[in-house]
Amino acid sequence: MLLIISSIKLVAEIALLALAGQFLLGLLAGAKRDSNFFYRLLQVLANPFVKGTRLITPRVVIDRHIPLAAFVLLALVWFVATVAKINLCLQIGVQACR
């Protein structure tokens, strides 16, 4: 169970960092961000989560806001996984979680 929770937490962390990096690099690169290799790499990493968010959000939410919604949902998943991991470690003992 600890492995599953840790894996979910890790995937959420990677996706959150990819979305944050994509946002910051988009600010720095400006209009030429689509031709930037690293921006495209971060976009490939974050794209499955953005598309998944598009599937579960209503059509009222415009496409421009979907990456922000994906970031918020991933932050929520990360928080829940962190709380679950802490509770599990307290139940089985802190030494078993290392």
Gaussian input, Z-matrix of N, CA and C with variables (Angstrom, degrees):
# hf/3-21g

backbone

0 1
 N
 C     1     B1
 C     2     B2     1     A1
 N     3     B3     2     A2     1     D1
 C     4     B4     3     A3     2     D2
 C     5     B5     4     A4     3     D3
 N     6     B6     5     A5     4     D4
 C     7     B7     6     A6     5     D5
 C     8     B8     7     A7     6     D6
 N     9     B9     8     A8     7     D7
 C    10    B10     9     A9     8     D8
 C    11    B11    10    A10     9     D9
 N    12    B12    11    A11    10    D10
 C    13    B13    12    A12    11    D11
 C    14    B14    13    A13    12    D12
 N    15    B15    14    A14    13    D13
 C    16    B16    15    A15    14    D14
 C    17    B17    16    A16    15    D15
 N    18    B18    17    A17    16    D16
 C    19    B19    18    A18    17    D17
 C    20    B20    19    A19    18    D18
 N    21    B21    20    A20    19    D19
 C    22    B22    21    A21    20    D20
 C    23    B23    22    A22    21    D21
 N    24    B24    23    A23    22    D22
 C    25    B25    24    A24    23    D23
 C    26    B26    25    A25    24    D24
 N    27    B27    26    A26    25    D25
 C    28    B28    27    A27    26    D26
 C    29    B29    28    A28    27    D27
 N    30    B30    29    A29    28    D28
 C    31    B31    30    A30    29    D29
 C    32    B32    31    A31    30    D30
 N    33    B33    32    A32    31    D31
 C    34    B34    33    A33    32    D32
 C    35    B35    34    A34    33    D33
 N    36    B36    35    A35    34    D34
 C    37    B37    36    A36    35    D35
 C    38    B38    37    A37    36    D36
 N    39    B39    38    A38    37    D37
 C    40    B40    39    A39    38    D38
 C    41    B41    40    A40    39    D39
 N    42    B42    41    A41    40    D40
 C    43    B43    42    A42    41    D41
 C    44    B44    43    A43    42    D42
 N    45    B45    44    A44    43    D43
 C    46    B46    45    A45    44    D44
 C    47    B47    46    A46    45    D45
 N    48    B48    47    A47    46    D46
 C    49    B49    48    A48    47    D47
 C    50    B50    49    A49    48    D48
 N    51    B51    50    A50    49    D49
 C    52    B52    51    A51    50    D50
 C    53    B53    52    A52    51    D51
 N    54    B54    53    A53    52    D52
 C    55    B55    54    A54    53    D53
 C    56    B56    55    A55    54    D54
 N    57    B57    56    A56    55    D55
 C    58    B58    57    A57    56    D56
 C    59    B59    58    A58    57    D57
 N    60    B60    59    A59    58    D58
 C    61    B61    60    A60    59    D59
 C    62    B62    61    A61    60    D60
 N    63    B63    62    A62    61    D61
 C    64    B64    63    A63    62    D62
 C    65    B65    64    A64    63    D63
 N    66    B66    65    A65    64    D64
 C    67    B67    66    A66    65    D65
 C    68    B68    67    A67    66    D66
 N    69    B69    68    A68    67    D67
 C    70    B70    69    A69    68    D68
 C    71    B71    70    A70    69    D69
 N    72    B72    71    A71    70    D70
 C    73    B73    72    A72    71    D71
 C    74    B74    73    A73    72    D72
 N    75    B75    74    A74    73    D73
 C    76    B76    75    A75    74    D74
 C    77    B77    76    A76    75    D75
 N    78    B78    77    A77    76    D76
 C    79    B79    78    A78    77    D77
 C    80    B80    79    A79    78    D78
 N    81    B81    80    A80    79    D79
 C    82    B82    81    A81    80    D80
 C    83    B83    82    A82    81    D81
 N    84    B84    83    A83    82    D82
 C    85    B85    84    A84    83    D83
 C    86    B86    85    A85    84    D84
 N    87    B87    86    A86    85    D85
 C    88    B88    87    A87    86    D86
 C    89    B89    88    A88    87    D87
 N    90    B90    89    A89    88    D88
 C    91    B91    90    A90    89    D89
 C    92    B92    91    A91    90    D90
 N    93    B93    92    A92    91    D91
 C    94    B94    93    A93    92    D92
 C    95    B95    94    A94    93    D93
 N    96    B96    95    A95    94    D94
 C    97    B97    96    A96    95    D95
 C    98    B98    97    A97    96    D96
 N    99    B99    98    A98    97    D97
 C   100   B100    99    A99    98    D98
 C   101   B101   100   A100    99    D99
 N   102   B102   101   A101   100   D100
 C   103   B103   102   A102   101   D101
 C   104   B104   103   A103   102   D102
 N   105   B105   104   A104   103   D103
 C   106   B106   105   A105   104   D104
 C   107   B107   106   A106   105   D105
 N   108   B108   107   A107   106   D106
 C   109   B109   108   A108   107   D107
 C   110   B110   109   A109   108   D108
 N   111   B111   110   A110   109   D109
 C   112   B112   111   A111   110   D110
 C   113   B113   112   A112   111   D111
 N   114   B114   113   A113   112   D112
 C   115   B115   114   A114   113   D113
 C   116   B116   115   A115   114   D114
 N   117   B117   116   A116   115   D115
 C   118   B118   117   A117   116   D116
 C   119   B119   118   A118   117   D117
 N   120   B120   119   A119   118   D118
 C   121   B121   120   A120   119   D119
 C   122   B122   121   A121   120   D120
 N   123   B123   122   A122   121   D121
 C   124   B124   123   A123   122   D122
 C   125   B125   124   A124   123   D123
 N   126   B126   125   A125   124   D124
 C   127   B127   126   A126   125   D125
 C   128   B128   127   A127   126   D126
 N   129   B129   128   A128   127   D127
 C   130   B130   129   A129   128   D128
 C   131   B131   130   A130   129   D129
 N   132   B132   131   A131   130   D130
 C   133   B133   132   A132   131   D131
 C   134   B134   133   A133   132   D132
 N   135   B135   134   A134   133   D133
 C   136   B136   135   A135   134   D134
 C   137   B137   136   A136   135   D135
 N   138   B138   137   A137   136   D136
 C   139   B139   138   A138   137   D137
 C   140   B140   139   A139   138   D138
 N   141   B141   140   A140   139   D139
 C   142   B142   141   A141   140   D140
 C   143   B143   142   A142   141   D141
 N   144   B144   143   A143   142   D142
 C   145   B145   144   A144   143   D143
 C   146   B146   145   A145   144   D144
 N   147   B147   146   A146   145   D145
 C   148   B148   147   A147   146   D146
 C   149   B149   148   A148   147   D147
 N   150   B150   149   A149   148   D148
 C   151   B151   150   A150   149   D149
 C   152   B152   151   A151   150   D150
 N   153   B153   152   A152   151   D151
 C   154   B154   153   A153   152   D152
 C   155   B155   154   A154   153   D153
 N   156   B156   155   A155   154   D154
 C   157   B157   156   A156   155   D155
 C   158   B158   157   A157   156   D156
 N   159   B159   158   A158   157   D157
 C   160   B160   159   A159   158   D158
 C   161   B161   160   A160   159   D159
 N   162   B162   161   A161   160   D160
 C   163   B163   162   A162   161   D161
 C   164   B164   163   A163   162   D162
 N   165   B165   164   A164   163   D163
 C   166   B166   165   A165   164   D164
 C   167   B167   166   A166   165   D165
 N   168   B168   167   A167   166   D166
 C   169   B169   168   A168   167   D167
 C   170   B170   169   A169   168   D168
 N   171   B171   170   A170   169   D169
 C   172   B172   171   A171   170   D170
 C   173   B173   172   A172   171   D171
 N   174   B174   173   A173   172   D172
 C   175   B175   174   A174   173   D173
 C   176   B176   175   A175   174   D174
 N   177   B177   176   A176   175   D175
 C   178   B178   177   A177   176   D176
 C   179   B179   178   A178   177   D177
 N   180   B180   179   A179   178   D178
 C   181   B181   180   A180   179   D179
 C   182   B182   181   A181   180   D180
 N   183   B183   182   A182   181   D181
 C   184   B184   183   A183   182   D182
 C   185   B185   184   A184   183   D183
 N   186   B186   185   A185   184   D184
 C   187   B187   186   A186   185   D185
 C   188   B188   187   A187   186   D186
 N   189   B189   188   A188   187   D187
 C   190   B190   189   A189   188   D188
 C   191   B191   190   A190   189   D189
 N   192   B192   191   A191   190   D190
 C   193   B193   192   A192   191   D191
 C   194   B194   193   A193   192   D192
 N   195   B195   194   A194   193   D193
 C   196   B196   195   A195   194   D194
 C   197   B197   196   A196   195   D195
 N   198   B198   197   A197   196   D196
 C   199   B199   198   A198   197   D197
 C   200   B200   199   A199   198   D198
 N   201   B201   200   A200   199   D199
 C   202   B202   201   A201   200   D200
 C   203   B203   202   A202   201   D201
 N   204   B204   203   A203   202   D202
 C   205   B205   204   A204   203   D203
 C   206   B206   205   A205   204   D204
 N   207   B207   206   A206   205   D205
 C   208   B208   207   A207   206   D206
 C   209   B209   208   A208   207   D207
 N   210   B210   209   A209   208   D208
 C   211   B211   210   A210   209   D209
 C   212   B212   211   A211   210   D210
 N   213   B213   212   A212   211   D211
 C   214   B214   213   A213   212   D212
 C   215   B215   214   A214   213   D213
 N   216   B216   215   A215   214   D214
 C   217   B217   216   A216   215   D215
 C   218   B218   217   A217   216   D216
 N   219   B219   218   A218   217   D217
 C   220   B220   219   A219   218   D218
 C   221   B221   220   A220   219   D219
 N   222   B222   221   A221   220   D220
 C   223   B223   222   A222   221   D221
 C   224   B224   223   A223   222   D222
 N   225   B225   224   A224   223   D223
 C   226   B226   225   A225   224   D224
 C   227   B227   226   A226   225   D225
 N   228   B228   227   A227   226   D226
 C   229   B229   228   A228   227   D227
 C   230   B230   229   A229   228   D228
 N   231   B231   230   A230   229   D229
 C   232   B232   231   A231   230   D230
 C   233   B233   232   A232   231   D231
 N   234   B234   233   A233   232   D232
 C   235   B235   234   A234   233   D233
 C   236   B236   235   A235   234   D234
 N   237   B237   236   A236   235   D235
 C   238   B238   237   A237   236   D236
 C   239   B239   238   A238   237   D237
 N   240   B240   239   A239   238   D238
 C   241   B241   240   A240   239   D239
 C   242   B242   241   A241   240   D240
 N   243   B243   242   A242   241   D241
 C   244   B244   243   A243   242   D242
 C   245   B245   244   A244   243   D243
 N   246   B246   245   A245   244   D244
 C   247   B247   246   A246   245   D245
 C   248   B248   247   A247   246   D246
 N   249   B249   248   A248   247   D247
 C   250   B250   249   A249   248   D248
 C   251   B251   250   A250   249   D249
 N   252   B252   251   A251   250   D250
 C   253   B253   252   A252   251   D251
 C   254   B254   253   A253   252   D252
 N   255   B255   254   A254   253   D253
 C   256   B256   255   A255   254   D254
 C   257   B257   256   A256   255   D255
 N   258   B258   257   A257   256   D256
 C   259   B259   258   A258   257   D257
 C   260   B260   259   A259   258   D258
 N   261   B261   260   A260   259   D259
 C   262   B262   261   A261   260   D260
 C   263   B263   262   A262   261   D261
 N   264   B264   263   A263   262   D262
 C   265   B265   264   A264   263   D263
 C   266   B266   265   A265   264   D264
 N   267   B267   266   A266   265   D265
 C   268   B268   267   A267   266   D266
 C   269   B269   268   A268   267   D267
 N   270   B270   269   A269   268   D268
 C   271   B271   270   A270   269   D269
 C   272   B272   271   A271   270   D270
 N   273   B273   272   A272   271   D271
 C   274   B274   273   A273   272   D272
 C   275   B275   274   A274   273   D273
 N   276   B276   275   A275   274   D274
 C   277   B277   276   A276   275   D275
 C   278   B278   277   A277   276   D276
 N   279   B279   278   A278   277   D277
 C   280   B280   279   A279   278   D278
 C   281   B281   280   A280   279   D279
 N   282   B282   281   A281   280   D280
 C   283   B283   282   A282   281   D281
 C   284   B284   283   A283   282   D282
 N   285   B285   284   A284   283   D283
 C   286   B286   285   A285   284   D284
 C   287   B287   286   A286   285   D285
 N   288   B288   287   A287   286   D286
 C   289   B289   288   A288   287   D287
 C   290   B290   289   A289   288   D288
 N   291   B291   290   A290   289   D289
 C   292   B292   291   A291   290   D290
 C   293   B293   292   A292   291   D291

   B1=1.4529
   B2=1.5240
   B3=1.3313
   B4=1.4643
   B5=1.5245
   B6=1.3284
   B7=1.4616
   B8=1.5258
   B9=1.3166
   B10=1.4737
   B11=1.5251
   B12=1.3152
   B13=1.4672
   B14=1.5239
   B15=1.3216
   B16=1.4621
   B17=1.5250
   B18=1.3221
   B19=1.4645
   B20=1.5264
   B21=1.3250
   B22=1.4656
   B23=1.5251
   B24=1.3026
   B25=1.4649
   B26=1.5298
   B27=1.3311
   B28=1.4600
   B29=1.5227
   B30=1.3200
   B31=1.4625
   B32=1.5316
   B33=1.3241
   B34=1.4687
   B35=1.5240
   B36=1.3246
   B37=1.4666
   B38=1.5192
   B39=1.3267
   B40=1.4713
   B41=1.5184
   B42=1.3283
   B43=1.4644
   B44=1.5263
   B45=1.3258
   B46=1.4694
   B47=1.5224
   B48=1.3217
   B49=1.4666
   B50=1.5280
   B51=1.3301
   B52=1.4598
   B53=1.5293
   B54=1.3222
   B55=1.4683
   B56=1.5277
   B57=1.3349
   B58=1.4629
   B59=1.5328
   B60=1.3295
   B61=1.4619
   B62=1.5121
   B63=1.3132
   B64=1.4638
   B65=1.5237
   B66=1.3157
   B67=1.4676
   B68=1.5295
   B69=1.3354
   B70=1.4613
   B71=1.5223
   B72=1.3176
   B73=1.4594
   B74=1.5201
   B75=1.3327
   B76=1.4634
   B77=1.5107
   B78=1.3329
   B79=1.4678
   B80=1.5189
   B81=1.3269
   B82=1.4664
   B83=1.5242
   B84=1.3181
   B85=1.4618
   B86=1.5272
   B87=1.3127
   B88=1.4598
   B89=1.5208
   B90=1.3245
   B91=1.4653
   B92=1.5251
   B93=1.3195
   B94=1.4631
   B95=1.5231
   B96=1.3232
   B97=1.4589
   B98=1.5291
   B99=1.3286
   B100=1.4619
   B101=1.5239
   B102=1.3141
   B103=1.4631
   B104=1.5281
   B105=1.3257
   B106=1.4586
   B107=1.5282
   B108=1.3242
   B109=1.4653
   B110=1.5198
   B111=1.3211
   B112=1.4606
   B113=1.5287
   B114=1.3233
   B115=1.4622
   B116=1.5247
   B117=1.3434
   B118=1.4618
   B119=1.5305
   B120=1.3387
   B121=1.4587
   B122=1.5302
   B123=1.3279
   B124=1.4611
   B125=1.5234
   B126=1.3131
   B127=1.4655
   B128=1.5321
   B129=1.3255
   B130=1.4655
   B131=1.5222
   B132=1.3380
   B133=1.4582
   B134=1.5241
   B135=1.3142
   B136=1.4616
   B137=1.5276
   B138=1.3220
   B139=1.4610
   B140=1.5331
   B141=1.3328
   B142=1.4762
   B143=1.5298
   B144=1.3126
   B145=1.4620
   B146=1.5256
   B147=1.3193
   B148=1.4636
   B149=1.5304
   B150=1.3271
   B151=1.4730
   B152=1.5258
   B153=1.3317
   B154=1.4579
   B155=1.5124
   B156=1.3126
   B157=1.4659
   B158=1.5203
   B159=1.3283
   B160=1.4631
   B161=1.5317
   B162=1.3340
   B163=1.4618
   B164=1.5256
   B165=1.3329
   B166=1.4644
   B167=1.5185
   B168=1.3220
   B169=1.4661
   B170=1.5273
   B171=1.3284
   B172=1.4698
   B173=1.5325
   B174=1.3071
   B175=1.4726
   B176=1.5292
   B177=1.3248
   B178=1.4632
   B179=1.5347
   B180=1.3188
   B181=1.4634
   B182=1.5218
   B183=1.3350
   B184=1.4613
   B185=1.5308
   B186=1.3196
   B187=1.4571
   B188=1.5262
   B189=1.2969
   B190=1.4630
   B191=1.5311
   B192=1.3187
   B193=1.4626
   B194=1.5286
   B195=1.3090
   B196=1.4640
   B197=1.5303
   B198=1.3350
   B199=1.4755
   B200=1.5313
   B201=1.3120
   B202=1.4613
   B203=1.5231
   B204=1.3302
   B205=1.4613
   B206=1.5273
   B207=1.3285
   B208=1.4678
   B209=1.5197
   B210=1.3209
   B211=1.4606
   B212=1.5282
   B213=1.3174
   B214=1.4709
   B215=1.5311
   B216=1.3231
   B217=1.4686
   B218=1.5307
   B219=1.3298
   B220=1.4607
   B221=1.5259
   B222=1.3203
   B223=1.4650
   B224=1.5207
   B225=1.3149
   B226=1.4596
   B227=1.5321
   B228=1.3251
   B229=1.4640
   B230=1.5229
   B231=1.3254
   B232=1.4620
   B233=1.5333
   B234=1.3248
   B235=1.4635
   B236=1.5315
   B237=1.3217
   B238=1.4685
   B239=1.5270
   B240=1.3278
   B241=1.4677
   B242=1.5240
   B243=1.3155
   B244=1.4598
   B245=1.5238
   B246=1.3076
   B247=1.4659
   B248=1.5283
   B249=1.3302
   B250=1.4634
   B251=1.5249
   B252=1.3164
   B253=1.4673
   B254=1.5262
   B255=1.3044
   B256=1.4683
   B257=1.5254
   B258=1.3320
   B259=1.4689
   B260=1.5199
   B261=1.3315
   B262=1.4584
   B263=1.5247
   B264=1.3127
   B265=1.4703
   B266=1.5208
   B267=1.3094
   B268=1.4582
   B269=1.5315
   B270=1.3204
   B271=1.4599
   B272=1.5276
   B273=1.3326
   B274=1.4653
   B275=1.5105
   B276=1.3145
   B277=1.4519
   B278=1.5098
   B279=1.3009
   B280=1.4579
   B281=1.5274
   B282=1.3196
   B283=1.4653
   B284=1.5358
   B285=1.3315
   B286=1.4644
   B287=1.5226
   B288=1.3117
   B289=1.4622
   B290=1.5231
   B291=1.2946
   B292=1.4704
   B293=1.4688
   A1=111.04
   A2=115.17
   A3=119.71
   A4=110.75
   A5=116.54
   A6=120.73
   A7=111.21
   A8=117.30
   A9=121.41
   A10=110.28
   A11=116.81
   A12=120.69
   A13=110.57
   A14=116.91
   A15=120.52
   A16=111.44
   A17=117.08
   A18=120.82
   A19=111.49
   A20=116.38
   A21=120.12
   A22=110.00
   A23=116.60
   A24=121.70
   A25=110.68
   A26=117.25
   A27=121.42
   A28=112.05
   A29=117.31
   A30=120.87
   A31=110.33
   A32=116.81
   A33=120.05
   A34=110.85
   A35=117.50
   A36=120.49
   A37=111.55
   A38=116.85
   A39=120.06
   A40=110.71
   A41=117.00
   A42=120.69
   A43=111.20
   A44=117.32
   A45=120.21
   A46=110.97
   A47=116.91
   A48=119.87
   A49=111.34
   A50=117.98
   A51=120.81
   A52=110.94
   A53=116.69
   A54=119.66
   A55=111.83
   A56=116.69
   A57=119.92
   A58=110.73
   A59=116.38
   A60=120.00
   A61=112.09
   A62=116.35
   A63=120.24
   A64=110.69
   A65=116.69
   A66=120.48
   A67=111.27
   A68=116.05
   A69=119.36
   A70=112.28
   A71=117.22
   A72=120.13
   A73=110.86
   A74=116.80
   A75=119.71
   A76=112.13
   A77=116.45
   A78=119.53
   A79=111.40
   A80=116.68
   A81=120.58
   A82=112.22
   A83=117.70
   A84=120.93
   A85=112.49
   A86=117.35
   A87=120.44
   A88=112.25
   A89=115.60
   A90=121.01
   A91=112.50
   A92=117.59
   A93=120.99
   A94=112.84
   A95=117.34
   A96=120.23
   A97=112.98
   A98=118.43
   A99=120.20
   A100=112.66
   A101=117.95
   A102=120.83
   A103=111.95
   A104=117.84
   A105=121.98
   A106=109.73
   A107=117.27
   A108=122.24
   A109=111.64
   A110=117.92
   A111=121.16
   A112=111.95
   A113=116.80
   A114=120.00
   A115=110.05
   A116=116.16
   A117=120.18
   A118=111.25
   A119=117.35
   A120=121.08
   A121=110.88
   A122=116.59
   A123=120.18
   A124=111.29
   A125=116.04
   A126=120.10
   A127=110.80
   A128=117.00
   A129=120.80
   A130=110.27
   A131=117.66
   A132=121.09
   A133=112.30
   A134=116.92
   A135=121.14
   A136=113.37
   A137=117.52
   A138=120.99
   A139=114.30
   A140=121.04
   A141=118.49
   A142=113.12
   A143=117.38
   A144=120.67
   A145=111.14
   A146=116.91
   A147=120.46
   A148=109.75
   A149=117.12
   A150=120.02
   A151=111.28
   A152=116.73
   A153=120.01
   A154=112.20
   A155=116.17
   A156=120.48
   A157=110.70
   A158=116.72
   A159=120.16
   A160=110.61
   A161=116.59
   A162=120.30
   A163=112.72
   A164=117.25
   A165=118.78
   A166=113.67
   A167=118.20
   A168=120.02
   A169=109.55
   A170=116.29
   A171=118.88
   A172=110.88
   A173=115.58
   A174=120.99
   A175=112.63
   A176=117.21
   A177=121.06
   A178=110.22
   A179=116.15
   A180=120.88
   A181=108.10
   A182=116.06
   A183=119.30
   A184=110.12
   A185=115.40
   A186=121.47
   A187=112.84
   A188=116.93
   A189=120.81
   A190=111.91
   A191=117.33
   A192=121.81
   A193=113.65
   A194=117.30
   A195=120.74
   A196=112.43
   A197=120.81
   A198=118.26
   A199=113.19
   A200=117.90
   A201=120.97
   A202=110.60
   A203=116.88
   A204=120.47
   A205=110.69
   A206=116.84
   A207=120.64
   A208=110.28
   A209=117.07
   A210=121.16
   A211=110.68
   A212=116.64
   A213=120.76
   A214=110.56
   A215=117.79
   A216=120.57
   A217=111.17
   A218=116.92
   A219=120.06
   A220=111.53
   A221=116.75
   A222=119.60
   A223=110.71
   A224=116.52
   A225=120.60
   A226=111.01
   A227=117.14
   A228=120.94
   A229=110.19
   A230=117.09
   A231=121.17
   A232=110.81
   A233=116.79
   A234=120.88
   A235=110.88
   A236=116.74
   A237=120.57
   A238=110.18
   A239=117.41
   A240=120.41
   A241=110.91
   A242=117.52
   A243=120.54
   A244=111.15
   A245=117.06
   A246=120.79
   A247=110.28
   A248=116.97
   A249=120.36
   A250=110.99
   A251=117.16
   A252=120.46
   A253=110.85
   A254=117.33
   A255=120.60
   A256=110.27
   A257=116.57
   A258=119.93
   A259=111.81
   A260=116.57
   A261=120.05
   A262=111.27
   A263=117.00
   A264=120.29
   A265=111.61
   A266=117.04
   A267=119.36
   A268=111.29
   A269=116.63
   A270=120.08
   A271=112.02
   A272=117.13
   A273=119.53
   A274=113.10
   A275=116.93
   A276=120.42
   A277=111.49
   A278=115.57
   A279=120.84
   A280=111.57
   A281=117.34
   A282=120.51
   A283=111.84
   A284=117.91
   A285=120.98
   A286=111.77
   A287=118.34
   A288=122.11
   A289=113.23
   A290=117.81
   A291=119.00
   A292=112.63
   D1=-38.10
   D2=179.44
   D3=-62.84
   D4=-38.61
   D5=179.37
   D6=-63.81
   D7=-40.98
   D8=-179.72
   D9=-65.45
   D10=-46.31
   D11=-179.77
   D12=-64.24
   D13=-42.71
   D14=178.96
   D15=-64.88
   D16=-36.26
   D17=178.73
   D18=-67.72
   D19=-42.27
   D20=177.63
   D21=-62.88
   D22=-42.38
   D23=178.96
   D24=-63.31
   D25=-42.10
   D26=179.95
   D27=-65.08
   D28=-44.31
   D29=178.97
   D30=-63.20
   D31=-40.49
   D32=177.59
   D33=-64.35
   D34=-39.84
   D35=179.05
   D36=-64.55
   D37=-43.26
   D38=179.21
   D39=-62.98
   D40=-44.39
   D41=-179.91
   D42=-66.18
   D43=-40.20
   D44=178.30
   D45=-62.96
   D46=-43.87
   D47=179.16
   D48=-66.87
   D49=-35.67
   D50=177.13
   D51=-65.20
   D52=-43.28
   D53=178.34
   D54=-66.08
   D55=-41.69
   D56=179.09
   D57=-66.09
   D58=-42.32
   D59=178.12
   D60=-64.71
   D61=-39.34
   D62=177.85
   D63=-63.44
   D64=-41.06
   D65=178.47
   D66=-63.36
   D67=-48.45
   D68=-178.16
   D69=-66.52
   D70=-40.81
   D71=178.20
   D72=-67.90
   D73=-33.87
   D74=175.37
   D75=-64.07
   D76=-36.29
   D77=175.80
   D78=-66.36
   D79=-41.06
   D80=-178.00
   D81=-73.67
   D82=-39.70
   D83=-175.23
   D84=-80.57
   D85=-26.32
   D86=178.80
   D87=71.33
   D88=-135.59
   D89=-174.66
   D90=-70.97
   D91=-20.91
   D92=-178.48
   D93=-89.97
   D94=15.39
   D95=-176.45
   D96=-64.81
   D97=-29.55
   D98=-178.97
   D99=-69.94
   D100=-20.53
   D101=177.42
   D102=-95.62
   D103=-2.01
   D104=179.91
   D105=-80.76
   D106=127.66
   D107=-176.68
   D108=-62.19
   D109=-45.79
   D110=-176.58
   D111=-69.79
   D112=-34.16
   D113=174.92
   D114=-62.95
   D115=-43.95
   D116=179.20
   D117=-65.07
   D118=-37.22
   D119=178.23
   D120=-63.51
   D121=-45.01
   D122=177.42
   D123=-66.10
   D124=-32.76
   D125=177.89
   D126=-66.97
   D127=-38.41
   D128=177.61
   D129=-65.58
   D130=-38.84
   D131=178.75
   D132=-66.65
   D133=-39.37
   D134=-174.49
   D135=-90.08
   D136=-14.57
   D137=-173.62
   D138=-58.84
   D139=-42.11
   D140=179.25
   D141=-60.65
   D142=-34.66
   D143=-179.69
   D144=-75.65
   D145=-34.81
   D146=176.89
   D147=-67.86
   D148=-42.69
   D149=178.43
   D150=-66.44
   D151=-38.52
   D152=176.57
   D153=-63.16
   D154=-38.08
   D155=177.01
   D156=-67.02
   D157=-37.69
   D158=177.90
   D159=-62.21
   D160=-35.39
   D161=-179.31
   D162=-68.41
   D163=-33.12
   D164=-175.31
   D165=-97.78
   D166=-7.70
   D167=178.78
   D168=-93.98
   D169=151.74
   D170=177.77
   D171=-69.73
   D172=159.57
   D173=-178.10
   D174=-67.41
   D175=-12.63
   D176=178.88
   D177=-65.39
   D178=-31.84
   D179=178.98
   D180=-73.09
   D181=123.50
   D182=-177.18
   D183=-76.01
   D184=155.93
   D185=-174.90
   D186=-61.50
   D187=-26.59
   D188=-179.69
   D189=-66.60
   D190=-27.65
   D191=-177.30
   D192=-93.56
   D193=-4.73
   D194=-177.12
   D195=-63.46
   D196=-42.75
   D197=177.13
   D198=-59.95
   D199=-36.70
   D200=176.73
   D201=-66.45
   D202=-41.27
   D203=177.13
   D204=-64.34
   D205=-38.18
   D206=177.09
   D207=-64.02
   D208=-40.43
   D209=178.65
   D210=-62.72
   D211=-43.76
   D212=-179.95
   D213=-65.86
   D214=-43.29
   D215=178.89
   D216=-64.62
   D217=-40.87
   D218=177.97
   D219=-66.88
   D220=-36.35
   D221=176.08
   D222=-64.22
   D223=-37.82
   D224=176.60
   D225=-66.13
   D226=-43.24
   D227=177.21
   D228=-61.88
   D229=-43.20
   D230=178.98
   D231=-61.58
   D232=-43.08
   D233=-179.46
   D234=-64.31
   D235=-44.96
   D236=179.61
   D237=-64.08
   D238=-41.31
   D239=178.93
   D240=-65.96
   D241=-36.91
   D242=178.13
   D243=-65.64
   D244=-44.56
   D245=178.31
   D246=-64.02
   D247=-41.58
   D248=178.74
   D249=-64.06
   D250=-39.10
   D251=179.23
   D252=-67.28
   D253=-40.85
   D254=178.14
   D255=-63.05
   D256=-45.80
   D257=178.84
   D258=-61.89
   D259=-42.39
   D260=179.49
   D261=-65.49
   D262=-40.23
   D263=178.76
   D264=-66.67
   D265=-34.38
   D266=176.83
   D267=-70.22
   D268=-31.71
   D269=179.54
   D270=-73.81
   D271=-44.75
   D272=-175.47
   D273=-91.71
   D274=-9.33
   D275=-179.10
   D276=105.43
   D277=138.31
   D278=-175.59
   D279=-65.36
   D280=-34.55
   D281=-179.26
   D282=-63.94
   D283=-30.95
   D284=179.87
   D285=-75.07
   D286=-16.60
   D287=-178.24
   D288=-88.37
   D289=-7.38
   D290=-177.86
   D291=-83.41

